[in-house]
Structures are given as C-alpha cells and as structure tokens.
Amino acid sequence: MSKSTQINYLNFNFDVSAYRLLGRELITDRITALFEIVKNSYDANANKVEVEFIDVNPRTKKSKIIIRDDGLGMELDDLKNKWMVIGTSSKRRERTSPKPYNRKVVGKKGIGRFAVDLLGAKLTLKTKKKGEKKWIFLETDWSQYSDLEARQLVLPFEEDKEYFTDIKNRYWFEEGIEDEQGTILEIESVNDVWTESDVTRVYRELGRLASPNSKITQYPFNIWIKSNYEAYNDVRVKPFSIVEFATISIELKHNKEKNLQEIIYFEKGELIKKEVQPRIFGLVDFYLYYFNQTAKRKFKDKFNIDIDGIKIYRDGIITTPFAENESHQDKQKDILGLDKRRYSGFFDRLNSRDLLGFLEITDEENPNLIEATNRQDFLDNESWRETKLFIIEQVQQIEKFLKYERENVRQILKSDFGKANDELRNIKQTIATVKKEASPEVKKQLQHIEADLGKLQGTVNKGIRDYAKLEEESKQKESLFFSLVSLQTYAAMFSHMTKHTIGHVLRDAEYFNKHFPNEKLNDRFKLISNRIYSEFVTLRTGVDFMLKYAQSDNEIEDINLHDLIGNLFNNIYAIEFQKQAIDTQLEVSSKLILNYNKKAIEDIFDNLISNSIKALKGINNKIIKCSSIIEKDKLILYFSDNGKGIPEEDKYRIFDIFFTKTAEEGGAGIGLYMVKTRIEAMQGNIEVVNNEFKPTGATFKIELPFKK
C-alpha cells in the first residue's frame, strides 16, 4: 500500500429481516417467548409479574397480552442504550441485579425482547423508575418491519434501501406517581388464539421457572396469570413442588472446599454415595427422583401434571429444556438423550416418563455450559457432552438397582412356588396316612380334599413351568439382541470386504474378457483364476461368519480358542487390519479347547476387536494382542491394544450399557456391556488392568473358571 493510497471504511449493517431472524425464527415457541419476557422481570428485581390474556379466544381487534411487573423499571438512557441495542452486554458485564436482591441475572444474549414478535405484531412498552415523575412509552410496530421487508423483496433498490436500524420507533412521556415503578408490555394484534389448554400450559411451564431447590425466599418472585377463563381468572403460579411421592430419591451435592462431587454408585445390592473428582463441566448439585407406576398415579392426582424428565437450572432459574412447543410428551425434545438410548426396550431402561430431576449449575462453577440462543439446547462442547454423560450415568445406577430388586423378587417368587409345591406334597402325604385309619365317611371327605389339592398342585406346577419358560424366553431374547448388535458391528466390515473382493474379481474378469483365449497368456490366466478363487474363499468365510447368527445360541461344542481368534485376526478382519495398518499378536496355546457356544465366544472377541480398532485411530505402529495363561483352576486371557487408552475416571463405568466415547463413530455403548454379560454367563469375569503397552493403550483381563 503506497502512502498516497486513500483509506476508506465500511460498516456492517442489518437488513430489515433481522427482526424476524432474531425473533420468530430463532425462538419458535410462544411459551418460550413468554419465558423470555418473564425472565427479564426477574432480572429487574421484580417481586411480582402478571401475565394477562385479554379476549384471546377467539382473536379480535381487542385481543391483548399484557405482562406487567413491579421491578426497577427503566429510564430513557436505559431504553436507548440497553433495550434498543441488539446483543447488549450490560447483563454479561453486570452479573447480579442491584442490591439488596443480588439475583444472578439470567438474560445474557441481549435479544430476548425480540421474542415479543412471536406473540403479537404491535408492542407498547410502558416503564418507570421509582422517584421519576413520568412514565416512558415506547411503541414498536413489527408490521412496519414485515411490510418493508415485503416491499424490498419485490422492488430492487439496494442503493437507497432502508435498514433495520433506519426504522423509527416513537416514544413519549406521560405523568405518573413518584412511588410507582416497573415495566408493562402491552402486546396487540395477537398472532394466535390462546385456548384454555394453552393457558394451562403457560401456568405449568411458568411453575418450573424457578428451581424447587432455589433459595428465592428473602425476595420472592411471584407470577400471576389473568384471563377470561374461570380457572385462570386471577391465580398465582405455584412453584413446582419438591417431590413427595418418589419411589427413589437421590440428592447429590458438591463440596466446593474439597473440590469433590457426589455421585451414586450401585454396589452389593445398594445405591451408595461416593465423592469423586469433578468432571470437566465443574461442580453441580443433582436431585433425581424415580417413580414407579403407583407413585406416578399419586403424583398425577396431586399436581395434575405428568412426570417429564430432567431440567437444568442455572443459579436457580431454568435454562433448558426451556419450554416445550409440543404438549404431547412423545414429541418433546430429548436433549439429554434419555429416551433415545438405543435398544432401550430390551433392557427396561428408564426414560423421562419415569424420572424427575433438577440439575443445578451456576455461572461461577459451570461457565462452559452455555445455553443455545434458541433456548432449546446447549452449545455442543466437551463440557455439555460430559454433563449429559454424567446425568445418564446416575440414571444407570438406579437402573442397576431396580434390576437387582426385580431379580430378587423373581428369585423369591420362584422359591415360593417351590415351597408351595413341597407343602402341597406334604399335605397330600399326611392325608394319605390319615386315610388308612379313617372311617368311610372321613375317607370320602378326604378324597374330595385330595382331588382339590391335586388340582391346586397342578396349577402350582403349571406356574413353575410357565415361570421357567418365561425365564428361558427372556434369556433367548437377550441373546438374540446381543447377536443382532454383533451382526450390526460386523455388517459394516463385511460390506467393505464384499466391495473389496468384488472390485478385485471384476478387474480380473475384465482381463479375461479382453484377452482370453491367448495361449501365450495361459500362465497369467491360471494365476488370475487362482486369485479369483482365493477372493471368493475369503468372501465365503465372511458369509459363513454372518450365517452363524442364524444358529441356535444353545449349541455347545468344542472350540479351539487359538483357531477361533486366529480366524478373526487373519480372515474376518484381515482387510480392515490391512487398511488401518494394524499388526496382530496371538499368543494363545493351539491346544486350548473350550466347550461352549461358539457364537457367544465369537461375539466376545468380535466386540473387543471392534473396540480396539476405534481406540487405535490416529495411533502409529498399531498393535492388537491376545495372550493366555493357564492357572490351576482357571484360564486367564489378556486382550490388549496400544490405542488411546481408558481415562482413569472411566474405568469403573466402561462396562455400563450405553456408555460410549465413540458415538460419532457409530458406538452405541453396547459392546463392552455385552462382552461382560457373555463372560459372566460363563461364570467368568472381565476387568481393566494395567496396560502392557505403556504409556498408552488398554488391557482387558478375562478369567474363565475350568469345569463350569
């Protein structure tokens, strides 16, 4: 750039469509729009806010929505430099409201006021600070913006077009009383009809605005609803009650001084609390409540609302899921992934209809948990992903406990059936003994009793048989599910194998097609024929491996473990290992024979291999190794890789179902759970031990007892 070059400058500007992009297209739910406005009242130190619906069903020219509060109100400078400034930083800079309330302000984006556009086309704002003599009125007519946008889409006048900031919003002053203060938003040209069920949803959602565990007591925040509906003529929104009917109640706190976080853990038939190091998202408090069917009915009768999952609160005020634009629960958002956990039906997973929860976060402890601007999610970062994982892990501990209790009940029931059968048999024997010396009349009566006992014993025996059949069917379903998961894991591998094989065969067949017959190329033809044969043998091996899933899971046979793992290493996964440059080491005795179901054993190592492949991505000199040691009463297998390894905080939870760190690569958190379940069915055990490929990698130790 020469010294004579003239420097000019350009400014960014906003197209008139900005009102729509920041309003109805960003906040698409009118309940959320109301939340935004009510939250502003909270930030303004209001003790009371009223939401009034006037003639909103049906809509008329008189239809209005009025939100009024007794908060601090605004001066003209506040309107000019805060309300009228998009994305104003005032609340990000001043993180607490004025004394003595000192509330943690919850509006930080500086765009919440545009939510009004979703409710109605015209807004008249009336505001006043205590001590001022006049109310300030500010009028915003969103139809001006929409009309101008429509004209600009038709007429090309880019040079002289008006921008968002060029539209004038008139304001004026009116006399008031010095002691009055607050802000009133009067919304006209209402966009939608508000039925009684809509107002009911407003009541219920606003009842969730403040956490039931919040400390908003010294300076309470009360919300009132007024409408033409009798049930909501002038009613205070009752804060969401602390749960009193829960079947299981869990309260997890944090210790800021020691920097420790409470979690729950299922161990030896109990849910216990333990303190651990905090995760990357920081320290939190978590209140979690489980409801069985009876508790759900009682809760519904008491509050007339459904159990609806886990909410997140920042400094006592709800963050997200903020408010649902779907009243039907099946269509509501599931940002925590509780209801989307794959294959949940097979394992009786808990979902948002079984749980109420309140995760309490703060600005101070959890700065990297950042709400999305549309108020329906959080920004996707490592802190948010770990938060979701933390929540689901706590839910999983309850699931384990419930499974343990169900199993206990089943065993008691099974035992009771057996005892009842024994008692009936003893009674019949006693009657038979008495009959020998009884009179004819008594014998006749005893014969009737014997007949009735026989029927009763038949019913009990049928119950025992049906119960055994049900248990067997349950095991078969789980086994089928495991096979389907393994098949899914292998399907992608087989697809690649097929594509690879067909590609080679097509190239060789094309050579044949072009050059055959030609005696000079006979040696070449023989070589190609052998290669085609070899490719199809590889493909047949893959097909045979897939077809094993059609076999019975109850077939027991002698299995050469060295050959089974070698087949996986050298045939089934050979192409993938070659593609990923993975070396394998197999140090298992070729004479070692297991007498078990082959498909179950293949499932175990198939999933361990798949797990290692994911862990080895981005690693140089990749190795997967399997070795064995025979001790007096057991076989010990070590399965290792030199991949990324397992963080210390994950070692206790990697076998939990749905725990995964590879979701983006297709991991469903099923594989290691299935491996553990398969091994435990063999009366064995699997655990993570010190890795032999230090400093990185992972080693699994598998113990299988002999003669079991």
TORBA-585225 format. One record per residue (C-alpha): residue in one letter; x, y, z. Coordinates in steps of 0.001 Angstrom, whole numbers, padded with zeros to 6 digits, always signed. Layout:
AXYZ...
This chain:
M+000000+000000+000000S+001555+003296-001106K+001482+006438+001008S-000829+008109-001489T-003472+005373-001238Q-006693+006729+000204I-008164+004621+003027N-011933+004190+003198Y-014131+002293+005626L-017315+000238+005506N-019697-000558+008327F-021763-003679+008817N-025499-003100+008788F-028631-005114+009497D-031147-005977+006813V-034721-005321+007874S-035269-009108+008058A-033161-009130+011231Y-036321-008593+013320R-037622-011938+012017L-034324-013819+012273L-033868-012725+015892G-037500-013192+016799R-039950-015737+015428E-037334-017764+013501L-034981-018039+016469I-037462-018505+019285T-040121-020590+017578D-042199-021444+020648R-044567-018838+022106I-044265-020349+025606T-040515-019756+025396A-041244-016207+024231L-043273-015602+027405F-040453-017114+029453E-038001-014629+027949I-040159-011686+028963V-040864-013005+032471K-037138-013657+032969N-036473-010002+032193S-038819-009141+035068Y-036838-011446+037349D-033582-009720+036339A-035235-006351+037091N-035725-007309+040778A-039486-007715+040395N-041380-009269+043298K-044472-009782+041183V-045163-010238+037481E-048615-010599+035934V-049332-012269+032598E-052791-011260+031400F-054652-012659+028393I-057498-010443+027153D-060010-011706+024574V-057571-014207+023083N-060174-016833+022121P-061320-016051+019524R-058897-013381+018331T-060407-009945+017808K-059130-006406+017382K-059328-006149+021189S-057099-009197+021801K-054107-008387+024006I-051403-009995+026084I-050112-007792+028897I-047050-008563+031019R-046570-006152+033923D-044050-006223+036746D-043059-004125+039779G-039344-004259+039003L-036828-001444+038789G-038155-000043+035526M-036083+001940+033000E-035064+005497+032287L-034721+006929+028785D-030975+006145+028766D-031776+002521+029645L-034181+002315+026729K-031693+003871+024313N-028559+002022+025433K-029969-001330+026608W-033472-002148+025356M-032852-000722+021868V-029346-002220+021490I-029147-005692+019942G-026970-008090+021930T-026291-005527+024644S-023543-006608+027016S-024940-004956+030147K-026113-008217+031736R-022948-010053+030760R-020946-007268+032392E-023116-006888+035484R-023810-010484+036509T-026007-009670+039514S-029036-007445+039852P-028851-004344+042110K-028834-004645+045900P-030389-005858+048096Y-031708-008616+045777N-028366-009516+044177R-030039-012003+041863K-027861-013757+039319V-029200-012317+036086V-030350-014919+033610G-030721-012923+030396K-027326-012596+028716K-027890-012739+024972G-029456-009311+024605I-032062-010475+022093G-034889-011765+024314R-037029-008685+023593F-037471-009903+020009A-039500-012799+021390V-042389-010329+021583D-042719-010527+017784L-043814-014166+018169L-046723-013123+020388G-048119-010130+018517A-047396-007548+015829K-047546-004425+017999L-045845-003688+021316T-046341-000728+023599L-043793-000664+026388K-044514+001446+029466T-041772+001818+032068K-040774+003991+035016K-038160+004058+037761K-039127+004861+041313G-038763+008590+042014E-039282+009625+038398K-042320+011781+037710K-043216+010438+034281W-043780+007092+032597I-041941+006499+029327F-043932+004913+026495L-042184+003188+023577E-044105+001832+020600T-042793-000881+018282D-044906-001971+015333W-043410-005160+013910S-045746-004909+010916Q-043639-001924+009757Y-040645-004222+009550S-042541-007021+007779D-044161-004598+005300L-040815-003018+004451E-039222-006447+004029A-042020-007494+001669R-041568-004343-000457Q-037820-004772-000640L-038227-008335-001880V-040278-007042-004817L-038521-003774-005696P-034734-003694-006366F-033460-000552-004696E-030242-001688-002985E-028623+001728-003158D-031230+003606-001159K-032823+000764+000833E-033749+001255+004467Y-032079-000950+007045F-033271-002410+010297T-031722+000495+012200D-033415+003105+009994I-036959+002325+011154K-038191+004792+013782N-039890+003645+016975R-041770+006531+018576Y-041712+007227+022297W-043374+009762+024607F-043868+010641+028277E-046979+010621+030472E-047481+011802+034022G-047105+009282+036849I-046800+008940+040628E-043262+009130+042039D-043584+005913+044115E-044644+003869+041081Q-042087+001662+039352G-041949-001247+036939T-042418-002194+033302I-045561-003076+031349L-045527-004757+027929E-048844-004470+026094I-048941-006733+023039E-051666-006177+020447S-052524-007739+017080V-052037-011091+018807N-050746-013735+016408D-052521-016818+017760V-055600-017979+019608W-054855-018946+023223T-057195-021721+024331E-057700-022717+027955S-055342-025657+027439D-052714-023208+026110V-053071-021049+029219T-052866-024210+031334R-049525-024978+029691V-048361-021432+030409Y-049272-021970+034066R-047453-025301+034252E-044324-024162+032426L-044003-020929+034402G-044308-023058+037537R-040979-024589+036514L-039222-021246+036036A-037641-021328+039494S-035983-024473+040776P-037795-026212+043659N-034406-026171+045381S-033753-022470+044813K-033203-020033+047671I-035503-017291+046331T-037085-016718+049714Q-035990-013369+051121Y-037119-011565+047977P-039709-013896+046424F-040634-013873+042771N-044373-014408+042280I-046083-014930+038922W-049806-014371+038429I-051985-015269+035456K-055169-013445+034491S-057532-014439+031711N-061182-014813+030734Y-061025-018473+031728E-062535-019152+035137A-059697-021429+036249Y-057166-018682+035459N-059113-015551+036277D-056549-014298+038808V-054350-017127+040006R-050815-017268+041381V-048495-019733+039695K-047405-022174+042355P-043751-023133+042124F-043114-026723+041188S-043335-028685+044426I-040485-030740+045812V-041299-034320+045042E-043117-036127+047852F-044242-039338+046154A-040975-040564+044622T-040134-044252+044903I-036407-043454+044992S-034983-040040+045936I-031359-039127+045264E-029720-035838+046267L-026135-035343+045118K-024246-032304+046396H-020786-030920+045776N-018099-029907+048230K-016541-026700+046986E-013870-026538+049702K-012559-030040+048933N-013379-029782+045211L-015310-033053+045287Q-018501-034152+043560E-021015-036652+044946I-022210-039435+042652I-024300-042542+043263Y-022975-045996+042627F-024685-049373+042724E-022721-051859+044774K-023688-055095+046540G-027405-054505+046205E-027352-050883+047402L-027199-047393+045992I-024330-045667+047774K-022930-042165+047546K-019279-041516+046992E-017186-038402+046414V-015077-038169+043251Q-013074-035562+041398P-015280-033177+039392R-015680-033603+035660I-014647-031042+033101F-018027-029249+033345G-017455-028390+037020L-019264-028930+040314V-023047-029365+040346D-025932-030368+042597F-028247-033019+041200Y-031661-034038+042526L-033030-037184+040911Y-036340-038916+041622Y-037673-042205+040257F-041403-043018+040199N-042927-046451+039796Q-046456-046813+038409T-048173-046295+041773A-046090-043206+042526K-046836-041796+039055R-050579-042062+039650K-050337-040342+043029F-048160-037589+041571K-050582-037018+038693D-053547-036880+041090K-051759-034335+043285F-050323-031945+040676N-052305-032798+037513I-049091-032952+035500D-047030-035799+034127I-043569-036887+035147D-041449-035234+032454G-037765-035833+032926I-034781-033782+033982K-034497-029998+033835I-031379-027870+034170Y-031302-024723+036308R-028636-022046+036397D-028460-020096+039647G-031997-021207+040478I-033697-020302+037155I-034465-022784+034386T-032129-022859+031411T-033193-025671+029114P-035241-027620+028075F-036766-024206+028395A-040362-024679+027378E-041838-027215+025010N-043808-026206+021943E-045177-029756+021886S-047701-030597+024563H-047600-034290+023619Q-044782-035876+025558D-043760-038298+022795K-042920-035340+020536Q-040980-033312+023073K-037267-032676+022865D-034857-035130+024431I-031663-033105+024619L-030210-035362+027327G-030715-038473+025216L-032625-040392+027915D-035392-041509+025570K-033130-042000+022572R-030838-044546+024149R-030684-047248+021549Y-032299-050643+022122S-033768-049426+025427G-036741-051767+025129F-034511-054813+025605F-033195-053672+028945D-036087-051878+030645R-034262-048564+030515L-035738-045660+032433N-036911-042667+030439S-038291-039188+031019R-041693-040624+031985D-040127-042376+034981L-037892-039615+036280L-037971-036103+037643G-034660-034385+038077F-033110-030993+038688L-029503-030362+037731E-028317-027201+039468I-025492-025365+037706T-024035-021905+038329D-022232-019227+036368E-019314-019469+038735E-018813-023263+038658N-020014-024090+035144P-019037-021260+032776N-018585-023592+029791L-022172-024827+029890I-023650-022276+027519E-027315-022156+026539A-028097-022086+022836T-029630-018832+021675N-032936-020540+020798R-033224-021672+024460Q-033848-025296+023456D-030383-026776+023893F-026795-026108+024990L-023822-025365+022775D-022246-028659+021789N-018857-028723+023502E-016947-031155+025683S-018467-029780+028888W-022020-030295+027628R-021285-033800+026345E-019768-034768+029708T-022766-033260+031521K-025159-035450+029547L-022957-038445+030249F-022899-037651+033981I-026698-037467+034129I-027193-040729+032246E-024629-042494+034445Q-026585-041574+037577V-029767-042852+035936Q-027978-046090+035046Q-027115-046720+038693I-030830-046553+039537E-031491-048935+036638K-028975-051402+038052F-030591-051187+041470L-034071-051752+040034K-032812-054712+038005Y-031292-056187+041157E-034575-055724+043030R-036577-057293+040205E-034226-060255+040172N-034637-060605+043943V-038417-060596+043567R-038166-063215+040816Q-035998-065448+042980I-038365-065073+045943L-041319-065868+043698K-039517-068886+042289S-038668-070056+045803D-042249-069515+046961F-043531-071635+044085G-041177-074421+045110K-042141-074162+048793A-045837-074196+047924N-045334-077300+045827D-043458-079037+048671E-046134-078069+051195L-048883-079440+048987R-046968-082672+048566N-046524-082966+052345I-050222-082303+052948K-051165-084990+050422Q-048830-087457+052163T-050366-086579+055543I-053873-087115+054167A-052831-090455+052680T-051567-091561+056085V-054731-090420+057860K-056939-092172+055285K-055521-095570+056210E-057185-095483+059615A-060098-093144+058931S-063752-094093+058859P-065522-094447+055486E-067237-091081+055909V-063928-089347+056676K-062190-091152+053820K-064842-089859+051438Q-064270-086279+052619L-060500-086739+052413Q-060833-087978+048823H-062573-084704+047890I-059788-082752+049632E-057146-084832+047804A-058814-084082+044486D-058852-080346+045236L-055221-080494+046366G-054324-082310+043165K-055896-079518+041097L-054124-076908+043188Q-050805-078712+042843G-051363-078924+039082T-051886-075168+038990V-048713-074582+041036N-046713-076936+038773K-048020-075111+035713G-046966-071826+037321I-043471-073219+037895R-043240-074451+034290D-044560-071146+032897Y-042109-069209+035040A-039195-071364+033840K-040362-070905+030254L-040581-067127+030736E-037045-067038+032144E-035758-069049+029187E-037542-066795+026679S-036055-063749+028386K-032560-065213+028064Q-033174-066076+024421K-034371-062537+023674E-031279-061043+025279S-029064-063484+023408L-030822-062629+020149F-030315-058954+020864F-026601-059484+021531S-026316-061339+018238L-028064-058524+016374V-025715-055950+017887S-022674-058050+016936L-024110-058535+013474Q-024550-054782+013131T-020945-054242+014196Y-019738-056796+011659A-022057-055703+008826A-020009-052589+008001M-016845-054705+007976F-018472-057311+005729S-019726-054596+003375H-016173-053322+002946M-014904-056888+002497T-017513-057558-000219K-016737-054322-002066H-013005-055085-001897T-013440-058662-003169I-015861-057791-005965G-013532-054996-007101H-010628-057443-007451V-012767-060058-009187L-014195-057516-011648R-010723-056326-012634D-009531-059908-013181A-012717-060840-015057E-012248-057794-017290Y-008716-059015-018104F-010135-062431-019035N-012815-060823-021188K-010270-058789-023158H-007500-061343-023620F-008948-064885-023457P-008167-067109-025338N-004448-066496-025797E-002014-069403-025329K+000810-067009-024570L-001095-065769-021511N-002102-069188-020111D+000189-068842-017090R-001305-065429-016439F-004837-066856-016755K-004021-069590-014205L-002656-067011-011762I-005776-064862-012154S-008050-067908-011770N-006341-068826-008509R-006675-065235-007310I-010397-065160-008127Y-010830-068459-006290S-008941-067060-003275E-011099-063917-003255F-014299-065975-003231V-012975-068188-000446T-012423-065019+001593L-015947-063861+000768R-017405-067257+001689T-015602-067102+005027G-017273-063764+005699V-020676-065128+004698D-020219-068172+006936F-019316-065885+009829M-022532-063923+009320L-024635-067081+008946K-023603-068226+012420Y-026126-065696+013768A-028896-067903+012401Q-027673-070787+014554S-029017-071680+017973D-027384-069974+020910N-027717-073178+022936E-025439-075393+020848I-022373-076414+022849E-019278-077633+021031D-015533-077979+021397I-013817-074766+020310N-010134-074328+019570L-009638-070831+021000H-006401-070230+019069D-008103-071057+015769L-011200-069004+016572I-009251-065833+017395G-006838-066525+014538N-009783-066677+012121L-010936-063263+013326F-007426-061804+013078N-006332-063394+009782N-009570-063704+007818I-012582-061815+009099Y-010759-058589+009989A-007774-059034+007651I-008835-056398+005136E-009673-053860+007848F-006362-054534+009629Q-004504-054056+006355K-006383-050840+005633Q-005718-049473+009137A-002100-050812+009265I-002815-052828+012426D-000445-055626+013453T-001785-058544+015468Q-000099-060807+018006L-001704-064100+019067E-000091-065922+021985V-002756-068495+022860S-001986-072215+023077S-003077-074077+019936K-004139-076983+022179L-006544-074950+024307I-010127-076250+023857L-013259-074598+025250N-016553-076466+025437Y-019113-073731+024951N-021320-071978+022406K-019123-070818+019532K-021266-067837+018612A-021062-066454+022164I-017254-066735+022186E-017002-065084+018766D-019272-062285+019987I-016851-061562+022835F-013732-061245+020689D-015559-059659+017766N-016600-056772+020023L-013186-056482+021706I-011548-056212+018284S-014084-053631+017108N-013444-051652+020287S-009676-051715+019716I-009975-050579+016095K-011771-047428+017250A-009195-046824+020001L-006291-047128+017536K-007403-044321+015211G-004671-041730+014917I-002046-044008+016547N+001239-045017+014892N+002527-048628+014962K-000871-050059+015854I-000983-053377+017712I-003753-055691+018917K-002616-058604+021046C-004287-061587+022707S-002414-063884+025084S-003315-066596+027599I-002113-068068+030881I-003398-071302+032387E-003586-071428+036159K-004689-074298+038376D-008419-073702+038266K-008896-071083+035557L-007900-069725+032177I-006675-066119+032050L-006807-064197+028770Y-005296-060767+028176F-006639-058689+025297S-004596-055527+024650D-004052-052699+022217N-001763-049667+022181G-004553-047216+021368K-005745-044112+023189G-006384-045965+026420I-009132-045524+029003P-009160-042463+031298E-008988-043352+034982E-012397-041823+035678D-013989-044046+033001K-012613-047401+034129Y-015410-048070+036593R-018143-047349+034016I-016925-048706+030664F-018971-051896+031092D-022165-049929+031747I-024695-050240+028987F-024886-047197+026682F-021604-045773+027979T-019615-044742+024924K-016969-042232+023938T-017221-043158+020238A-020817-042205+019412E-019648-040181+016398E-018074-043389+015018G-021245-045402+015479G-020556-046624+019020A-023783-047360+020906G-022278-048244+024295I-023438-051862+023932G-020287-053807+023017L-018417-053993+026326Y-021660-054454+028250M-022382-057455+026053V-018841-058801+026465K-019179-058604+030250T-022625-060237+030202R-021402-063087+027959I-018381-063735+030177E-020424-063636+033386A-022798-066188+031840M-019721-068475+031683Q-019163-067800+035409G-016177-065691+034401N-015010-062139+034999I-013552-059265+032966E-011760-056154+034212V-009416-053402+033043V-005849-053895+034307N-002533-052100+033857N-001796-051919+030162E+001129-053901+028803F+001718-051362+026006K+002643-048428+028207P+002323-045453+028196T-000844-045738+026068G-003400-048412+025348A-005719-050704+027273T-005608-054287+028551F-008638-056384+029465K-008140-059353+031761I-010620-062202+031265E-010851-065034+033782L-012761-068216+032916P-013007-070974+035538F-012449-074579+034458K-015166-077268+034682K-018035-074736+034736
